[in-house]
Amino acid sequence: MQWTLRFKNKKTTVVLFAERTDSFRNIKTELLRMLQSLQATHNLGDTAPSDPDAIILGVPKDPSDLQKGWKRLEIPTDGSEDAQPMKGKKVVGNKSLDCPEGAKLQDGATLAFRYRANLNGTKGNAFNGSDDDELSDLDEEDDFDVVIPTFEDDGGE
């Protein structure tokens, strides 16, 4: 059964359908494909990167109140328990932590995304996948630029 995942950056929301056990690498590849497609027809601001690893995902600090901000979704790379994306139960059997289900997300989850910056401060296509790119993100842990619409934004008083 496919899940609906919403990815937000600034005022842009991209809705993707994914299996709950799809790897985040595959999901980010599909997100990147959609962003590159949208980039051709819409001004989304930052240029979409060429590598899905340049996309950083975030989860809401409080899923019931997106205004409270976002924290980075830690995606495990080695399958170890220490690399769990969120604290919680141990993984049973061969369930992967590198998927929405393993990150304890639910159908309809909202995630933020941003692009990894290189040491020169540029974003998008400047990402080259080196360890130096990781260093530039250390001070930007909660730096997800997401605009959440409010009732007042729709002209309500």
C-alpha positions as CSV (number, residue, x, y, z in Angstrom):
1,M,0.0,0.0,0.0
2,Q,1.4,3.4,-1.0
3,W,1.7,6.2,1.5
4,T,1.3,9.9,0.8
5,L,4.3,12.0,1.9
6,R,4.3,15.9,1.7
7,F,7.6,17.6,1.2
8,K,7.7,21.3,2.0
9,N,10.3,24.1,1.3
10,K,9.4,27.7,1.5
11,K,5.9,28.0,0.0
12,T,6.3,24.9,-2.2
13,T,4.7,21.6,-1.3
14,V,5.5,18.4,-3.3
15,V,3.2,15.4,-2.8
16,L,4.8,12.0,-3.5
17,F,3.4,8.5,-3.2
18,A,5.8,6.0,-1.8
19,E,5.8,2.5,-0.3
20,R,6.3,2.6,3.4
21,T,9.5,0.5,2.9
22,D,11.0,2.5,0.1
23,S,14.5,3.7,0.9
24,F,14.9,7.4,1.6
25,R,17.5,7.4,-1.2
26,N,14.8,6.3,-3.7
27,I,12.3,8.8,-2.2
28,K,14.8,11.6,-2.5
29,T,15.6,10.6,-6.1
30,E,11.9,10.8,-6.9
31,L,11.6,14.2,-5.1
32,L,14.6,15.5,-7.0
33,R,13.0,14.4,-10.3
34,M,9.8,16.3,-9.4
35,L,11.8,19.4,-8.3
36,Q,13.8,19.4,-11.5
37,S,10.6,19.0,-13.5
38,L,8.9,21.9,-11.6
39,Q,12.1,24.1,-11.9
40,A,11.6,24.2,-15.7
41,T,8.1,25.7,-15.4
42,H,8.1,27.5,-12.0
43,N,10.5,29.7,-10.1
44,L,11.2,27.7,-7.0
45,G,14.1,29.9,-5.8
46,D,17.2,27.7,-5.2
47,T,18.3,25.6,-8.1
48,A,17.6,21.9,-7.5
49,P,20.8,19.9,-7.0
50,S,21.9,17.2,-9.4
51,D,22.5,14.6,-6.6
52,P,19.7,13.3,-4.3
53,D,22.2,13.1,-1.5
54,A,22.3,16.9,-1.5
55,I,18.7,16.9,-0.2
56,I,18.4,17.1,3.6
57,L,15.0,16.0,5.1
58,G,13.4,17.3,8.3
59,V,10.6,16.1,10.4
60,P,8.3,18.4,12.5
61,K,9.3,19.0,16.1
62,D,5.6,18.6,16.9
63,P,3.6,16.9,14.1
64,S,0.4,18.5,15.3
65,D,1.9,22.0,15.1
66,L,4.2,22.6,12.2
67,Q,4.8,26.2,13.3
68,K,7.1,24.8,16.1
69,G,9.8,24.1,13.5
70,W,11.7,21.1,12.2
71,K,14.6,18.8,13.1
72,R,16.8,16.9,10.7
73,L,15.7,13.4,9.9
74,E,18.7,11.2,10.6
75,I,18.8,8.6,8.0
76,P,20.9,5.6,8.9
77,T,23.6,4.5,6.6
78,D,25.0,1.3,8.2
79,G,21.9,-0.3,9.7
80,S,23.3,-0.1,13.3
81,E,20.9,0.7,16.1
82,D,22.9,3.9,17.0
83,A,22.0,5.2,13.5
84,Q,18.2,5.1,14.2
85,P,16.5,8.1,12.7
86,M,14.4,8.5,15.9
87,K,14.7,7.1,19.4
88,G,12.3,4.2,19.9
89,K,11.9,0.5,19.8
90,K,14.5,-1.8,18.4
91,V,14.1,-3.0,14.9
92,V,12.7,-6.5,14.6
93,G,13.8,-8.9,11.9
94,N,15.1,-7.4,8.7
95,K,13.0,-4.2,8.7
96,S,15.1,-1.3,7.4
97,L,15.5,1.9,9.3
98,D,16.2,3.7,6.0
99,C,12.5,4.0,5.1
100,P,9.4,6.0,6.2
101,E,8.2,3.1,8.3
102,G,11.6,2.7,10.0
103,A,11.7,6.4,10.7
104,K,8.3,6.1,12.5
105,L,6.6,8.2,10.0
106,Q,2.9,7.7,9.1
107,D,0.8,7.9,6.0
108,G,0.2,11.6,5.2
109,A,3.4,12.7,7.0
110,T,4.8,16.2,6.3
111,L,8.6,16.5,5.9
112,A,10.7,19.6,5.2
113,F,13.5,19.6,2.7
114,R,16.5,21.8,2.0
115,Y,19.6,21.6,0.0
116,R,23.0,20.9,1.5
117,A,25.4,23.8,1.1
118,N,29.1,23.5,0.3
119,L,31.8,25.5,2.2
120,N,31.4,28.4,-0.1
121,G,27.8,28.8,1.1
122,T,26.2,28.0,-2.3
123,K,23.4,25.5,-2.6
124,G,22.0,23.2,-5.2
125,N,24.3,22.1,-7.9
126,A,27.4,23.1,-6.0
127,F,27.2,19.9,-3.9
128,N,30.0,17.5,-4.7
129,G,29.3,14.8,-2.2
130,S,32.6,15.3,-0.2
131,D,32.9,15.2,3.6
132,D,33.5,19.0,3.5
133,D,29.8,19.4,2.6
134,E,28.8,17.8,5.9
135,L,30.9,20.3,7.9
136,S,29.0,23.2,6.5
137,D,25.7,21.8,7.7
138,L,26.7,21.5,11.3
139,D,25.4,25.0,12.2
140,E,22.2,24.6,10.2
141,E,20.6,21.7,12.0
142,D,17.2,23.4,12.3
143,D,17.5,25.7,9.3
144,F,14.5,24.5,7.3
145,D,12.7,27.4,5.5
146,V,9.1,26.4,5.4
147,V,6.1,28.7,5.2
148,I,3.0,27.3,6.9
149,P,-0.1,29.0,5.6
150,T,-2.5,30.4,8.2
151,F,-6.1,31.4,8.1
152,E,-5.0,35.1,7.9
153,D,-3.0,34.3,4.7
154,D,-6.3,33.4,3.0
155,G,-7.8,36.8,3.7
156,G,-9.6,35.8,6.9
157,E,-9.5,38.2,9.8
